[in-house]
Amino acid sequence: MWSMLSIEEYYNGFESLWRRYVKWFYPGMRVKRWILLMILGGILTVGGGAVFVGPEPVIALGRAITNWLRAIGQSNKISLIQELAAVVAVLGIVLICIGFRQVIRSLIKDILPADPKDLAEIIFRKRGLSRDPAVVVIGGGTGLSTMLRRLKLKTGRITAIVTVADDGGSSGRIRSELGIPPPGDIRNTLVALANTEPLMEQLFQYRFDWGKGLEGHSFGNLFIAAMTDITGDFEAAIRTSSQVLAVRGQVLPSTLSSVTLRAEYEDGSTTSGESLIPQRGKKIRRVFLEPENCKPLEEAIAAIDSADAIVLGPGSLYTSVLPNLLVRDIREAVRRSTAPKIYICNVMTQPGETEDYKASDHVRALLNHVGPGLIDYVIINTAAVPDDLLERYRREGAEPVEPDVEAVAALGVTPITAEVISMTNLVRHNPEKLADAIWRIISERTSAGTLGKLVKHL
């Protein structure tokens, strides 16, 4: 016999179940009409089918098949009532199909960002993502977001781990005034991975050049700041922004701690602040974070541990790439990973950071800060810079990074040389060529790994 407690539990369970499913009939759900259409179709199908095959449940199936064969070969032996019943049953099936289709379309219209008419393509693409290589990209700045626009076409399983050490411009103002991590690099990365309308991208990148207090701010920065206040959490704000932009992959800050990037120069002096480090015009000995024991996101560590490839950069060596690796748990996760680890060397030196640096100097600086095991490959540009652009950069104190591949190889890193710059009014990485170079490394390592496992198994 049931106790009073068990009866109450069953009642509460039934009430909860009832409340859950009765919501489907709330006003505005736009599914009631289609559910009723399916019910009507079911009634017509059952009713018409019962008349067509007769009431006997045991021989119903056989009679239906017999009558179907008669309808094909001897339709004159089928009574008018049976013919009408067959039409009603078919009509019922059609109504069920229509109702079911419309219910699904009504539901996915509010769930998926794309056109429900492309449902088959969406499902095919989503299923295919599970087979894509998982790529973790670590860095910040314009170079990172530019590359991601092309890399996302290679794989949908991208995790971008982005620096939050920025203290200049709109991001710096938001950081100092609102006490949240700087959103600028996060915003650029979200937009780069977005699968949304161009107008939405323009909106997020829109920068106010008017208005007291607004001038200089990016709308996307303000949006992320507002979402942080609404959700009460910077990480939740990024997730919500990712949903709004239909981001392909995920974007994570390297840490949620309020960190300051500091530099120590060769003469022993120091500077605080990412935006101020290049302005001193001195040779950098090392950079470090304050506080040094800042914690990373667990999702970032999990992404690195499960990555099929890890890409460092492109971006400023000391102010975009290294700040992420200065988070202890992140650099240790990268070092212990067995996935191919690829560093994208800058194509030009940067005044205040890497004057006179060759490719090997970039690699050596990374290894000196992080330790061995950080890099397997480094992609180095070998394309010549046009003379007109070269002269312009030289006036600013920048030179092409020399591809000293032998010195790179001596550091235990495999140099990959390629012509990966774009011939525009600026000397930057060509995102398509760079993504292709990265993908060749990933494909070769993946194929070699699969072959090795097969041979071992045999």
N, C-alpha and C positions, 0 to 999 in steps of 0.2 A: 504494500500500500504506500502511496506517495505521502511524504510528510508535507506539512504546510509550507516549509521552506522550498521544497522542490517544486511545488505547485506555483509558488510565487516566482521562482526562477524561470519556469517554463512560460508563465504569463509575460514576464518582462522580456524574455527572449522573443516571444511572438510579437509583442508590441514594438520592440526594436526593429524586427524584420518588417513589420507592417509599415512603420514610419519610413524605413529605408526605401521601400519599393513604391510607396504611394507618392513619393516625390516625382516620379516619372509623369504624374498626371497634374503637376502644378501648372498654373498658367504661365505661358511663355516658354515652356520646354519644347514646343513645336514637334512633339512626337505622338500626342494623343490621337490625332486624326489618322496617322499611319498605323498605329496600333489597332485602332478600331477597324481600319480597312483590312488589316491582317485577320482580325477576328471574323469579320464578314466573309472574307475569302475562305477561312476555315469552315464556317457554317455551310457556305455554298458547296465547297468541296466534299464535305462529309455527307451533306444532304443529297447532292446530285449523285455522288458515288454510291450511296445506299440504295437509291432508286434504281441506279443503273445495274448494279450487281445483285440486288436483292438483299433481304434482311439476314439471310443465314450467314453468320460469321465464319463458319468452318469452310464453306465452299465459296466465300466471297471472292477470294483471289482468283480461283480457277474460273469462276463465272466472268470476272472482269477480263481475263485473258481471252476467254472464248468469245465474249461479245466484241472485244477488240478485233479479233480475227474475222468475225462476221462483218464488222464494220468495214474491214478492208476488202474482203472478197464477196460477201453476200449481204450488203447493206440493206437489201430489200426485206430481209428477214428480221431486222431490228425494228421494234415498235417505235412509234412516234414519241411516246413517253420516254423511252430509253434514250432516244436521240437528244431530246431536250435535256434530260438528266445529264447526259455526257457533256453537252455544251455548258450547262451550269457548273459542273465539276471543273471543267477546264477553265472557265471564267474565274472560279474560286482560286485555282492555283495561280492564275495570272495576278489576281488581286493580292494574294499572299506575297508573291515575288515583288510586286510594286511596293507594297507596304514595308517589307523588310528592307528593300533598297533605300527607301526614303528615310526610314529610321536611322540606318547607318550613316547616310549623308548628313542628316540633321545633327547627329552626334559628332562626327569627325569635323564638321565645319567649325565647331567651337573648340576643337582640340588641336587640329593641325593648322599650321600657318599657311600651307599651300592650298591650291584649288582642289576641292574634293574630287573633281573630275579626273585628277591625276593620281587617284588612290592607288591604282596598280603600280604605277611608277614609284610612288612614295614607299610602298611596302617593299618593292624590289630593292630600292636603294637602301632602306633601313636594314633589310635582311643582309644585304651585301656588306654593310658597315662592320658586322661582326667578324667578317673575314679580312678586313683591312688591317694592315700593320698599325700598332699603337705607337705613335710618335710623340715624344715629349720635347718641346722647344723651350729653351731657357734664355731669357734676355730682356730686352726692352728697347724703347726708342723707335724711330721711324723705320730703320732697316728691318727690324723684326716683323712689324705689321705688313710691310711691303712683301716680304717673302711669304708670309702666311696666306696672302691672297691667292697665290699659285699652289702652295703646298696643300691647301685644303681640297684642291681638285684631285690630288693623288690619293688622299685618305681622309675619311671622316672622323677618324679616331685620333684627334690632335688634342693634347693638353699643353697649353701655353702657361708657363710659370714666369711671372712678370715682376720686375723690381718695383719696390715701393719706397725707394730712397730719394725720389725727386723732391726738390724743395723750391723750384723756380716756377715762374709764370702763374697761370690759373691754378694748377695743381698745388703749388706752394702756398698760394693764398688760402685755398680751401683747407689745406692741411693745418695751417697756423690758426685760422679763424674758427674752424669747426672741429678740429681735433680728430680728424679721420685720416686714414692713409691717402696719399695723393692719387687721384683717379686717372691722371692723364694717360699714362702708358697702358693702363687697364682699358680705358676707353678706345684707344687706337687699336688694341688687339681684338676687342670685341667687334668693332666695325670690320676689321680685316677678315674675321671668321664668320661674319654674318651672312645669312642667306635671306636677305630681305630686299624690299624695294629701294631703288636709288634715292628716293626722296627721304626715306628714313635715315639712310646713311648721311645724307647732306645735313639733316636735322641734328644728328648726334655730333657731327663735326663742325657745326655752325659756331662761329666765334663772334661775340658781340663787339662791335667797334663803336658803340654808343651806349649811353645810359650810365648814370652815376652808380657806381658799385658793380655794374654789369660789364663795363668795358674791359675787354681782355679775357673774359671768361668764356669757356666753351660750354655749349648747351649740354653736351654729353656729360661733362664734369659735374654740372649742376644737377643733372638728372640722377647720376649715381649718388651724389651727396644727399639729394632728397630721398632716394630710396633707402639709403643708410639710416636716415632719421625715421622713416616709416617702418622699416623692418627691425630697426634697432641693432643691425649687424651689417658690417661692410661686406662680408662674404655672402650673406643673403641678398644684399643689394646687387652684387655681381651676378648671382644666379638669376634674379628677377630680370635684370637687364639682358642677360643672355636669352631668356625666353622671349622678351620683347623683340630682340633682333634676330631670333631664330638662328642662334650661333651653332655652327657645325663644329662640335668638339666642346672643350671647356677651357675657361680662363681662370687661373688661380693666382693670387698674390703669393710671393715667396714667403711672406710672414704677415701677420696682422699686427705685429708690434710696431710701435712708433720708433723707427730706427733713423739714425743719422749717419751718413757716409762721411768718413774722415780720411784724409790722406797725409802720409808722412813723406816728405821730400828728401832728396839725397843730402841736403845740407842740415837735416835734422828738424827743420821747422814742420809745422802741421797746419792743416786747414780743415774746418768743419763745413759740410754742406755740399751736396752733389753739384749744384750750379756754380759754386765758387772754386772748386778744385782746378778746373782748367785755366782759370783766370790768373793764377799766380805765375804761370810761365816757367815753372821749375820742373826738373826731372823727378818723376814720382818713384819712390822706393817701394811703397806698399800702400794699400787702402784697407780700411777695416770699418766694422760697424760698431755703433754704440746704441744699445747694449750688445755685447758680443754673444750673449747666451739667448738671443731671440729664438722663439719657437716657430717652426714652419707649420703649414697646414698639413694635417694627416693625409688629406686627399692628394697633396702634392707628392708626399713620400710614396704613397700607394701607386700613383701614376708612374713614378720613376721605377719602382720595383717591378712593375708589370710591363714596362716599355719594351717594344721591339727595336727602337732606335731612340737616341737622345741627341738633340742638336743644340749646340751652344752658339748663340748669335743668329744673325749678324747684329752688330751694334757697337757702341763705344766700349772699348776693352775695360777701362777702369770704372766707368759710371753706369754702364748698362748690363754687361755680362757678369762681371765679378761680384757686384752686390748680391746677386742671387746665390752665388756659390759661397759667399761668406756666411750664410746661414748654415751652421755646422751640420745639422741633420741632412740638409739637401746635398751638400758636397759629399758627405759620406755615402749617401744613397747612390749618387752618380758614380762614385769611385768603385763601389761594390757591384754595380750593375754589369752583367755580361753582354748587354746589348751593345751594338756599335755606337760609339760616342764620337760625334762629328763636330768639329769647331769650324765656323765660318770666319776666316780671317778677313779683316777690313781691306778694302782695295786702296784706300788712301790713309796716310798718317793724319793724326789729329793734333792741331796745335794745343799745347797745354796738357796733352796726355801721352801721345806716342810719337813725338818728333824723332825722326831718324830711325824708327823701328822697322826692322825687316820682319818677314813672316816668322822667323825663328824667335825673334824678340817677343812677339805676341804670345807664342806658345810657351816660351820660358816664363813669362810673367804669370800666366795661368798656373803652370806647374809649381812655381815658387809660392804662390798663394794657397794652393789647394793640395799639392802633393802629387805623387805619381799615380797612374791609373785613371787619370781624368779624361784623356783624349786618346782615341785610336786613330782618327783621321783628321786632317785639316785641309779644307778646300781653299786653294790659293789661286787668285786671278793671274793669268798670264797675258791677257789682252793689253795691247798698247793704248795709252790714253792719248787722244788727239791733241795736237800741239796747242790749239787755241784754248782748250780746257786746261791743259797742263800749265800754261802760263798764268791763267787766272788763279788756279790753286796755289801756285808757287808764291804769288803775291800775298796770299793768306798764310803762308808758312807750311803748306801741305805738299807732300810728294807721294807718288805711287809707292805702295809697299813692295819692296823687293822680294821676289819669290826664291829665296835661298833654300831650295828643296833639300840639298845635302845636309845643311845644318839642322833642318827640321827632322830629317830622318835620324840624325845622330842623337836626337832627344827621345827616340823611341816612338815616334809618331809617323804614320804613313802620310806623306803629302799627296794630295790629289790636285793636279793642275788642270785648269780649264779657263776658257774665256767666258767670264760670267758677269761682265759689266755691260751696262746699257749706254748707248751712244746718244745721249741727250745733252741738255745744257748743264747737267750735273753728272759727276762720276759716281755712280751708285751701282749696286748689284742689280743685274737684270733678274727679276723674280722668276721668270719662266726658266731661264738657263740654270739658275741656282737650284730651283726645285728639281729640275732634271738631274743635276749632278748629285744632289742628295739622294734622289730616288735610285740612281744607279748603284750607289753604295749599299743602300738598304736591300735592294733586289739581289745583288750579288751575295751579300752576307746571308740573306734569308735562304737563297738557293743552296749556298754552300752548307748552311746549317741543316737544311732538310736532307741533303745528300749524305752528310756525315751521319745523321741519325739513321738513315736507311742502311748505310754500309755497316754501321755498328750493329743494327738489328739483324742483318744478314749474317 
